[in-house]
Amino acid sequence: MRYLLRERFLGACFGGVIGAQLSTQEQFLRDKMRPNQFSWLEINQEITNQIPLHCDQSLSWEDLNFNSGKKITSSELALAIFPIILYYHDNLHQLEFLLHQSAQYWQIPWSNLDGILWWSTAISLVLREKLDPEDLWQQLTITSEIFITSFGNNLVNLQILFERGLSITEVTAELSLVVTPDNLPFLLSLYCFYQTPENFTLAMKQAMNVKHQTAALLDLTGFLSGAYNSITGLPVNWEKFCHNGDDYQKIRHLGRKIFALWSGVYVPGNNVNIPAIVATPRTLQNRSHLTIISQTEYESN
């Protein structure tokens, strides 16, 4: 089903926050204490203001108020730079460059970036209206050939596990034998989404059934399923997780701001509202008495 790209951006942002809230509650119920998590919303807001808008620019972590005091995992990196993943969803080469740059800064082995690259590729396919859930693994394999990665065998393993009809617990146990802990949450989030792509609630419940899950699994599943189902496909009663103070408005503003940056109608630091209509190609039909360069170029390709 086709949704407006802005609605998918919002769905991803709200889905990720719902996942974060659920993971916090799950951890609280198990351990009787709240985990020491980063404030992803604040970090995402900071990074959105410093997204490298051109391919010759880099992300300056030194300028961000993000000092965790420890090394971060590739899952935490994905949650931190999610605005960049959205912004560069149609430029995977630049996204890979920024991921490698960030991994070097945080001393994350490149082998631990495999999962985030596959997960980002799935989000890219969703946002470009290219994803067919039934052919997810084949599409990921073909699209991600631009990456220097040896992760393909793991996707084949995951597809085989799904075809065997194993439970999420059994899949987790088998994947844990062949996948590094850093890459495991990404594969499990893909698996949870793959089982019920049209149902955000079931995908999240599937992720909640993973024993000894990392907090990032629910976040990652929420981002991916939220992007696919868009803001209109999220359960209304689950939006209560985003109504802490003014968080709801902050999340909505974040999603709209990232979309405005991507569409070129907003520049950080420019408070001028620019009226514009943005749509996917061929949605707005040209008129016979008007010459619109963008449509002419698109039709010639």
C-alpha positions as CSV (number, residue, x, y, z in Angstrom):
1,M,0.0,0.0,0.0
2,R,1.3,3.4,-0.9
3,Y,1.5,6.1,1.7
4,L,2.8,9.7,1.6
5,L,6.5,9.7,2.3
6,R,5.9,12.2,5.2
7,E,3.5,9.8,6.8
8,R,6.1,7.0,6.6
9,F,8.7,9.3,8.2
10,L,6.3,10.0,11.0
11,G,5.4,6.4,11.4
12,A,9.0,5.5,11.7
13,C,9.6,8.1,14.4
14,F,6.5,7.2,16.4
15,G,7.1,3.5,16.0
16,G,10.7,3.8,17.3
17,V,9.5,5.8,20.4
18,I,6.8,3.2,21.1
19,G,9.4,0.5,21.0
20,A,11.6,2.4,23.3
21,Q,8.8,2.9,25.8
22,L,7.9,-0.8,25.6
23,S,11.4,-1.9,26.1
24,T,11.7,0.3,29.2
25,Q,8.5,-1.2,30.7
26,E,9.6,-4.7,29.9
27,Q,13.0,-4.1,31.6
28,F,11.2,-2.5,34.5
29,L,8.9,-5.5,35.0
30,R,11.8,-8.0,34.8
31,D,14.5,-6.2,36.8
32,K,12.4,-3.9,39.0
33,M,14.4,-1.0,37.8
34,R,14.6,1.3,34.8
35,P,17.6,0.8,32.5
36,N,20.1,3.5,32.0
37,Q,19.2,4.5,28.5
38,F,20.1,7.4,26.4
39,S,17.5,10.1,25.6
40,W,17.2,9.1,22.0
41,L,14.7,11.9,21.2
42,E,17.1,14.6,22.4
43,I,20.0,13.0,20.5
44,N,17.9,12.7,17.3
45,Q,16.9,16.3,17.6
46,E,20.6,17.3,17.9
47,I,21.6,15.2,14.9
48,T,18.8,16.4,12.8
49,N,20.1,19.9,13.2
50,Q,23.6,18.7,12.0
51,I,22.7,16.3,9.2
52,P,25.4,16.6,6.5
53,L,23.2,18.0,3.7
54,H,25.9,17.4,1.0
55,C,27.8,14.4,0.0
56,D,31.2,16.1,0.7
57,Q,30.2,16.8,4.3
58,S,30.7,14.6,7.4
59,L,29.0,14.3,10.7
60,S,30.9,16.0,13.5
61,W,30.3,13.9,16.7
62,E,32.5,16.4,18.6
63,D,29.9,19.1,18.2
64,L,27.1,16.9,19.6
65,N,26.1,16.7,23.2
66,F,26.4,12.9,23.1
67,N,29.0,11.7,25.6
68,S,28.0,8.3,26.7
69,G,31.1,7.7,28.7
70,K,31.5,4.3,27.1
71,K,31.7,2.6,23.8
72,I,28.3,2.2,22.0
73,T,27.0,-0.8,20.1
74,S,26.0,-0.7,16.5
75,S,22.3,-0.8,17.6
76,E,22.8,2.3,19.7
77,L,24.5,3.9,16.8
78,A,21.5,3.1,14.6
79,L,19.1,4.7,17.1
80,A,21.3,7.8,17.4
81,I,21.6,8.5,13.7
82,F,18.2,7.4,12.6
83,P,17.4,10.9,11.2
84,I,20.4,10.4,8.9
85,I,19.1,7.0,7.8
86,L,15.8,8.6,6.9
87,Y,17.4,11.5,5.2
88,Y,19.8,9.4,3.0
89,H,17.3,6.6,2.3
90,D,17.7,7.3,-1.4
91,N,21.5,7.5,-1.3
92,L,22.9,4.3,0.3
93,H,26.4,5.0,-0.8
94,Q,26.5,8.2,1.3
95,L,24.8,6.5,4.2
96,E,27.4,3.8,4.2
97,F,30.2,6.4,4.2
98,L,28.6,8.2,7.2
99,L,28.2,4.9,9.0
100,H,31.8,3.9,8.5
101,Q,32.9,7.4,9.7
102,S,30.8,7.1,12.8
103,A,32.0,3.6,13.5
104,Q,35.6,4.8,13.3
105,Y,34.8,7.5,15.8
106,W,33.2,5.1,18.2
107,Q,35.7,2.3,17.5
108,I,33.0,-0.1,16.3
109,P,34.4,-2.9,14.2
110,W,33.3,-2.7,10.6
111,S,32.1,-6.3,10.8
112,N,29.5,-5.1,13.3
113,L,28.0,-2.7,10.7
114,D,26.6,-5.6,8.6
115,G,23.3,-5.6,10.5
116,I,22.7,-1.9,10.4
117,L,23.4,-1.8,6.7
118,W,20.8,-4.6,6.0
119,W,18.3,-3.0,8.3
120,S,18.9,0.5,6.7
121,T,18.4,-1.1,3.3
122,A,15.0,-2.5,4.3
123,I,14.0,1.0,5.5
124,S,15.3,2.4,2.2
125,L,13.2,0.0,0.2
126,V,10.1,0.8,2.3
127,L,10.5,4.6,1.9
128,R,11.1,4.3,-1.9
129,E,8.0,2.1,-2.3
130,K,10.1,-0.8,-3.5
131,L,9.7,-3.3,-0.8
132,D,7.7,-6.5,-1.4
133,P,7.7,-8.3,2.0
134,E,7.3,-11.7,0.4
135,D,10.6,-11.2,-1.5
136,L,12.3,-9.3,1.4
137,W,15.5,-11.5,1.5
138,Q,16.0,-11.5,-2.3
139,Q,15.5,-7.7,-2.5
140,L,17.9,-7.1,0.4
141,T,20.5,-9.3,-1.2
142,I,20.2,-7.5,-4.6
143,T,20.0,-4.0,-3.3
144,S,22.8,-4.3,-0.8
145,E,25.3,-5.6,-3.4
146,I,26.7,-2.0,-3.3
147,F,28.0,-2.7,0.2
148,I,31.3,-4.5,1.1
149,T,29.7,-7.1,3.3
150,S,29.7,-10.8,3.9
151,F,26.3,-10.7,5.6
152,G,24.4,-12.5,2.8
153,N,24.7,-16.0,4.3
154,N,23.0,-14.8,7.4
155,L,20.0,-13.6,5.5
156,V,19.8,-17.0,3.7
157,N,19.9,-18.6,7.1
158,L,17.1,-16.4,8.4
159,Q,14.9,-17.2,5.4
160,I,15.5,-20.9,5.9
161,L,14.6,-20.6,9.6
162,F,11.3,-18.8,8.6
163,E,10.4,-21.4,6.1
164,R,10.9,-24.1,8.7
165,G,8.2,-22.4,10.8
166,L,10.3,-22.0,13.9
167,S,9.2,-19.8,16.7
168,I,11.0,-16.5,17.5
169,T,12.6,-18.2,20.5
170,E,14.0,-21.0,18.3
171,V,15.2,-18.5,15.7
172,T,17.0,-16.5,18.3
173,A,18.7,-19.5,19.7
174,E,19.9,-20.7,16.2
175,L,21.0,-17.2,15.0
176,S,22.9,-16.6,18.2
177,L,25.3,-19.4,17.1
178,V,26.2,-17.8,13.8
179,V,25.7,-14.0,14.4
180,T,27.6,-11.6,16.5
181,P,25.7,-10.0,19.4
182,D,25.9,-6.6,17.7
183,N,24.3,-7.8,14.5
184,L,21.7,-10.1,16.2
185,P,19.1,-7.4,17.0
186,F,18.9,-6.2,13.4
187,L,18.3,-9.7,12.1
188,L,15.6,-10.4,14.7
189,S,13.9,-7.1,13.9
190,L,13.8,-8.0,10.2
191,Y,12.4,-11.4,11.2
192,C,9.7,-9.9,13.4
193,F,8.7,-7.5,10.7
194,Y,8.8,-10.2,8.0
195,Q,6.3,-12.4,9.8
196,T,3.6,-9.8,10.1
197,P,4.5,-6.8,7.9
198,E,1.0,-5.3,7.7
199,N,0.4,-5.5,11.5
200,F,2.5,-3.2,13.7
201,T,1.1,-4.7,16.9
202,L,1.9,-8.3,16.1
203,A,5.4,-7.4,15.0
204,M,6.1,-5.6,18.3
205,K,4.6,-8.5,20.4
206,Q,6.8,-10.9,18.5
207,A,9.8,-8.8,19.5
208,M,8.6,-8.7,23.1
209,N,8.6,-12.5,23.1
210,V,12.4,-12.7,22.7
211,K,14.0,-13.8,25.9
212,H,17.0,-11.8,27.1
213,Q,16.4,-9.3,24.3
214,T,18.4,-6.1,24.1
215,A,16.4,-2.9,24.6
216,A,17.3,-2.0,21.0
217,L,15.3,-4.9,19.5
218,L,11.9,-3.2,20.2
219,D,13.2,0.2,19.0
220,L,14.5,-1.3,15.7
221,T,11.3,-3.3,15.1
222,G,9.2,-0.2,15.9
223,F,11.2,2.0,13.4
224,L,10.9,-0.5,10.6
225,S,7.3,-1.6,11.1
226,G,6.3,2.0,11.7
227,A,7.9,3.2,8.4
228,Y,6.2,0.4,6.5
229,N,2.7,1.0,8.0
230,S,3.1,4.8,8.3
231,I,1.6,6.9,11.1
232,T,-1.9,5.9,10.0
233,G,-1.2,2.3,10.5
234,L,-0.1,2.6,14.1
235,P,-2.6,1.5,16.8
236,V,-4.3,4.6,18.2
237,N,-4.2,3.2,21.8
238,W,-0.5,2.7,21.6
239,E,0.2,6.4,20.9
240,K,-0.3,6.9,24.7
241,F,3.4,5.9,25.0
242,C,4.3,9.2,23.3
243,H,2.2,11.5,25.4
244,N,4.7,12.1,28.1
245,G,4.7,15.9,28.6
246,D,5.1,17.5,25.2
247,D,7.0,14.5,23.7
248,Y,4.1,13.8,21.3
249,Q,4.6,17.2,19.6
250,K,8.4,16.9,19.7
251,I,8.2,13.5,17.9
252,R,5.8,14.8,15.3
253,H,8.0,17.9,14.8
254,L,11.1,15.8,14.4
255,G,9.5,13.6,11.7
256,R,8.2,16.6,9.8
257,K,11.5,18.4,10.1
258,I,13.6,15.5,8.7
259,F,11.1,15.2,5.8
260,A,11.3,19.0,5.1
261,L,15.1,18.7,5.1
262,W,15.0,15.8,2.7
263,S,12.5,17.5,0.4
264,G,14.6,20.7,0.3
265,V,12.0,23.1,1.7
266,Y,13.8,23.6,5.0
267,V,17.4,24.4,6.0
268,P,18.6,24.2,9.7
269,G,18.7,27.7,11.1
270,N,16.2,29.1,8.6
271,N,13.0,29.8,10.4
272,V,11.2,31.0,7.3
273,N,8.2,28.8,6.4
274,I,8.4,28.0,2.7
275,P,5.0,26.9,1.2
276,A,5.5,23.9,-1.0
277,I,3.8,20.8,-2.2
278,V,6.0,17.6,-2.3
279,A,4.8,14.4,-3.8
280,T,6.2,11.2,-5.3
281,P,6.9,11.2,-9.0
282,R,3.9,11.2,-11.4
283,T,1.5,12.0,-8.5
284,L,1.2,15.6,-9.6
285,Q,0.2,15.7,-13.3
286,N,1.7,18.5,-15.4
287,R,-0.5,20.8,-17.4
288,S,-0.3,21.3,-21.1
289,H,0.3,25.1,-20.9
290,L,3.0,24.8,-18.2
291,T,6.6,23.7,-18.6
292,I,7.8,22.1,-15.4
293,I,11.5,21.1,-15.5
294,S,11.4,18.4,-12.8
295,Q,8.5,16.5,-14.5
296,T,10.1,16.9,-17.9
297,E,13.3,15.4,-16.6
298,Y,11.5,12.5,-14.9
299,E,9.6,11.6,-18.0
300,S,12.7,11.6,-20.1
301,N,14.4,9.0,-17.9
